[in-house]
Amino acid sequence: MDWLQAIVIAIVEGLTEFLPVSSTGHMIITENMLGVDINDKFVNAFTVIIQFGAILSVVVLYWKRFFRLNKVEDGVTGWKAWLQKYDFYWKLLVAFIPAAVIGLALGDFIESLMGNVWVVAAMLVCVGVLLLFVDKWFDHKEDKPLTERRAFTIGLYQCISMIPGTSRSFATIAGGMQQGLTRKTAAEFSFFLAVPTMAAATGYELLKMLLKPEYREVLVQNLDVLLIGCIVAFIVAILAIKFFISFLTKYGFKAFGWYRIIVGGVILALLLTGHTLQMVD
């Protein structure tokens, strides 16, 4: 992977990370079109790690809300006081647990799906159909309280996104809406939840590469490519995240559903007729 390929893939990541269209799926499609070897260990790691670069835009744009502690009520002490004070982070941790457990248990299987364009295309279409109806199914005008049980359930929804082409954004926002949150609140919680999730995924990928000498050497040799990818994804994501919140609040998911169905349908048609997505040798 060269610098130009890394920049193009990072732009795609930044644009799609917060949209319910699957950033991983779009990166896999882009890598195929650019002629990048999607089964290469560094390419797989690059696809995961630059997502963390995009996710950092949440910390920058929402830093006042991300770095916050709640006021403890008078008379509350001990662990209850701790839970009140760190309620925001506690709910994020609870929601993060399912992905951490399943990610560790099924890590190799999930990685094996990363290069499967058939899976990506099929999931683009399937989830696209669901997006046509999500707004009708879960139309809430006011938020229900975000309890530990609801946070954990949203975390379970997030696990669905481990299948390439599904969309972490879709899974967690839909999960939040199913649990009684409005579209806007569900989207913002999805953004916040992405921070520990992608930080853990990035750390896991780096650790796997650093523990094996042959992969460690590849990582060191391509560190500049990885860095430029993270920076580009971060910058583009900052521009995309505000657009998404505004669009989602006004119009909902239907447009994204039709987009997914069209893109996934075109890719399936190409694959079924014996064509490839590769545009660059």
C-alpha positions as MATLAB code, in Angstrom:
seq = 'MDWLQAIVIAIVEGLTEFLPVSSTGHMIITENMLGVDINDKFVNAFTVIIQFGAILSVVVLYWKRFFRLNKVEDGVTGWKAWLQKYDFYWKLLVAFIPAAVIGLALGDFIESLMGNVWVVAAMLVCVGVLLLFVDKWFDHKEDKPLTERRAFTIGLYQCISMIPGTSRSFATIAGGMQQGLTRKTAAEFSFFLAVPTMAAATGYELLKMLLKPEYREVLVQNLDVLLIGCIVAFIVAILAIKFFISFLTKYGFKAFGWYRIIVGGVILALLLTGHTLQMVD';
ca = [
       0.000    0.000    0.000;
       1.427    3.386   -1.011;
       0.679    6.876    0.319;
      -1.917    7.707   -2.354;
      -3.858    4.505   -1.704;
      -3.698    5.152    2.039;
      -5.042    8.703    1.610;
      -7.936    7.596   -0.610;
      -8.909    4.800    1.785;
      -8.628    7.179    4.759;
     -10.912    9.717    3.057;
     -13.491    6.976    2.533;
     -13.149    5.993    6.200;
     -13.564    9.549    7.450;
     -16.647   10.113    5.296;
     -18.380    6.866    6.242;
     -17.355    6.136    9.857;
     -20.368    7.860   11.398;
     -22.830    7.103    8.612;
     -24.915    3.891    8.797;
     -23.365    2.615    5.569;
     -20.436    0.548    6.960;
     -17.055    2.252    6.884;
     -15.272   -1.113    6.965;
     -17.338   -2.351    4.032;
     -16.587    0.788    2.026;
     -12.875    0.516    2.783;
     -12.837   -3.117    1.645;
     -14.612   -2.124   -1.575;
     -12.187    0.772   -2.097;
      -9.178   -1.466   -1.459;
     -10.474   -3.888   -4.092;
     -10.942   -1.075   -6.592;
      -7.428    0.231   -5.945;
      -5.880   -3.210   -6.332;
      -4.754   -3.408   -2.714;
      -4.227   -6.928   -1.352;
      -7.078   -7.131    1.161;
      -5.712  -10.384    2.592;
      -2.411   -8.735    3.547;
      -1.876   -8.571    7.315;
      -0.858   -4.905    7.299;
      -3.844   -3.932    5.128;
      -6.210   -5.640    7.589;
      -4.547   -3.802   10.478;
      -4.634   -0.501    8.559;
      -8.379   -0.925    7.942;
      -9.007   -1.264   11.694;
      -6.485    1.234   13.059;
      -7.418    4.257   10.924;
     -10.962    3.914   12.247;
      -9.573    4.972   15.607;
      -8.129    8.054   13.919;
     -11.615    8.947   12.719;
     -13.162    8.174   16.106;
     -10.845   10.691   17.819;
     -12.855   13.418   16.098;
     -15.618   12.634   18.619;
     -13.299   13.484   21.511;
     -12.362   16.788   19.850;
     -15.873   17.878   18.853;
     -17.610   16.686   22.019;
     -14.805   17.133   24.530;
     -16.942   19.051   27.050;
     -19.426   16.198   27.164;
     -16.875   13.414   26.877;
     -14.730   14.617   29.769;
     -17.444   15.156   32.326;
     -18.229   14.030   35.853;
     -21.676   14.122   37.440;
     -22.403   15.909   40.696;
     -22.975   13.501   43.576;
     -26.234   13.998   45.461;
     -26.054   14.965   49.120;
     -25.993   11.991   51.459;
     -24.828    9.508   48.814;
     -21.566    7.779   49.718;
     -19.466    4.731   48.879;
     -19.855    2.865   45.595;
     -23.169    4.596   44.891;
     -21.397    7.956   44.984;
     -18.727    6.600   42.637;
     -21.362    5.361   40.198;
     -23.129    8.717   40.231;
     -19.924   10.650   39.666;
     -18.642    8.451   36.843;
     -22.056    7.485   35.474;
     -21.181    8.439   31.874;
     -18.029    6.328   31.780;
     -19.696    3.489   33.668;
     -22.445    3.247   31.012;
     -19.822    3.283   28.255;
     -17.949    0.459   29.969;
     -21.114   -1.609   30.362;
     -21.966   -1.087   26.678;
     -18.395   -1.920   25.629;
     -18.204   -5.293   27.452;
     -20.124   -7.427   24.878;
     -17.880   -6.334   21.989;
     -14.755   -6.937   24.075;
     -15.796  -10.487   24.969;
     -17.039  -11.510   21.524;
     -14.166   -9.739   19.755;
     -11.597  -11.716   21.734;
     -13.483  -14.986   21.351;
     -14.116  -14.709   17.609;
     -11.241  -12.453   16.546;
      -9.732  -14.841   13.978;
     -13.110  -15.634   12.412;
     -14.014  -11.952   12.170;
     -10.667  -11.179   10.547;
     -11.271  -13.946    7.985;
     -14.405  -12.119    6.835;
     -12.575   -8.831    6.274;
     -11.531   -9.701    2.722;
     -14.861  -11.210    1.642;
     -16.557   -8.818   -0.769;
     -19.550  -11.142   -1.065;
     -20.255  -10.756    2.661;
     -19.888   -6.969    2.448;
     -22.248   -6.670   -0.530;
     -24.870   -8.968    0.990;
     -24.837   -7.108    4.316;
     -25.068   -3.745    2.550;
     -28.332   -4.872    0.971;
     -29.774   -6.654    4.036;
     -29.131   -3.796    6.447;
     -30.234   -1.306    3.785;
     -33.671   -2.926    3.778;
     -33.834   -2.644    7.586;
     -32.928    1.048    7.419;
     -36.050    1.718    5.353;
     -38.189    0.801    8.366;
     -36.123    1.734   11.447;
     -37.667    5.201   11.784;
     -41.184    3.730   11.850;
     -40.293    0.953   14.258;
     -38.548    3.145   16.833;
     -39.972    6.656   16.640;
     -39.359    8.280   20.045;
     -39.930   11.971   20.769;
     -38.355   11.846   24.232;
     -35.517    9.801   25.729;
     -35.972    7.057   28.259;
     -33.300    6.957   31.011;
     -30.115    5.207   29.886;
     -29.818    2.467   32.503;
     -27.066   -0.152   32.760;
     -29.412   -2.734   31.236;
     -30.163   -0.509   28.230;
     -26.474    0.332   27.803;
     -25.586   -3.367   27.842;
     -28.297   -4.109   25.261;
     -26.893   -1.405   22.970;
     -23.528   -3.090   23.412;
     -25.045   -6.375   22.232;
     -26.350   -4.629   19.136;
     -22.839   -3.304   18.499;
     -21.566   -6.895   18.195;
     -23.634   -7.338   15.029;
     -21.366   -4.799   13.341;
     -18.413   -7.192   13.550;
     -19.736   -8.645   10.292;
     -18.165   -6.475    7.537;
     -20.771   -4.438    5.697;
     -23.151   -4.162    8.652;
     -22.110   -0.765   10.133;
     -21.245   -0.155   13.774;
     -23.042    3.172   13.546;
     -26.260    1.549   12.326;
     -26.143   -1.247   14.900;
     -25.615    1.003   17.925;
     -27.976    3.778   16.829;
     -30.736    1.273   16.018;
     -30.017   -0.436   19.338;
     -30.296    2.862   21.172;
     -33.580    3.712   19.462;
     -34.949    0.248   20.225;
     -34.084    0.918   23.871;
     -36.102    4.144   23.914;
     -33.617    6.835   22.885;
     -34.334    9.476   20.266;
     -32.360    9.397   17.002;
     -30.097   12.260   18.099;
     -29.331   10.831   21.553;
     -28.800    7.322   20.158;
     -26.397    8.700   17.534;
     -24.376   10.647   20.106;
     -24.124    7.637   22.437;
     -23.015    5.592   19.421;
     -20.222    8.096   18.790;
     -19.080    8.004   22.411;
     -19.190    4.206   22.532;
     -16.972    4.071   19.455;
     -14.062    5.587   21.407;
     -13.361    2.676   23.821;
     -14.436    0.126   21.207;
     -12.055    1.300   18.493;
      -9.289    2.066   21.003;
      -9.446   -1.567   22.131;
      -9.597   -2.871   18.545;
      -6.608   -0.725   17.570;
      -4.601   -1.811   20.595;
      -5.435   -5.453   19.877;
      -4.308   -5.189   16.234;
      -1.071   -3.429   17.175;
      -0.323   -5.977   19.894;
      -0.830   -8.897   17.502;
       1.591   -7.367   15.014;
       4.191   -6.384   17.585;
       4.284   -9.875   19.095;
       5.313  -11.466   15.788;
       8.742  -10.413   14.391;
       7.688  -10.691   10.730;
       4.599   -8.532   11.269;
       6.471   -6.118   13.536;
       8.939   -5.397   10.741;
       6.101   -4.748    8.277;
       4.451   -2.382   10.769;
       7.663   -0.393   11.289;
       8.281   -0.178    7.541;
       4.756    1.150    6.922;
       4.427    3.385    9.975;
       4.370    6.544    7.826;
       1.498    5.150    5.734;
      -0.441    4.262    8.879;
       0.141    7.694   10.394;
      -0.975    9.617    7.306;
      -4.061    7.392    7.110;
      -5.029    8.181   10.707;
      -4.510   11.933   10.233;
      -6.561   12.099    7.023;
      -9.372    9.991    8.510;
      -9.439   12.249   11.589;
      -9.698   15.479    9.563;
     -12.361   14.180    7.175;
     -14.406   12.682   10.033;
     -14.567   16.049   11.798;
     -16.205   17.503    8.685;
     -18.583   14.533    8.270;
     -19.865   14.049   11.809;
     -21.778   17.335   12.095;
     -23.407   16.776    8.698;
     -24.605   13.343    9.789;
     -26.176   14.519   13.057;
     -28.033   17.314   11.239;
     -29.181   15.051    8.399;
     -30.233   12.199   10.687;
     -32.236   14.491   12.961;
     -34.151   15.979   10.015;
     -34.556   13.061    7.608;
     -33.852    9.777    9.386;
     -32.359    6.613    7.891;
     -34.316    5.969    4.687;
     -31.881    7.703    2.293;
     -28.995    5.664    3.701;
     -31.061    2.509    3.267;
     -31.634    3.120   -0.442;
     -27.961    4.006   -0.881;
     -26.877    0.722    0.683;
     -29.324   -1.319   -1.388;
     -28.138    0.276   -4.646;
     -24.412   -0.057   -3.889;
     -24.712   -3.591   -2.535;
     -26.966   -4.622   -5.429;
     -24.530   -3.300   -8.038;
     -21.614   -5.132   -6.403;
     -23.562   -8.405   -6.193;
     -24.549   -8.050   -9.849;
     -20.899   -7.560  -10.830;
     -19.747  -10.538   -8.795;
     -22.527  -12.797  -10.075;
     -21.626  -11.977  -13.691;
     -17.983  -12.873  -13.117;
     -16.599   -9.330  -12.855;
     -14.241   -7.980  -10.209;
     -14.208   -4.598   -8.493;
     -10.568   -3.945   -9.324;
     -10.096   -0.768  -11.347;
      -6.363   -0.337  -10.809;
      -3.720   -2.991  -11.576;
];
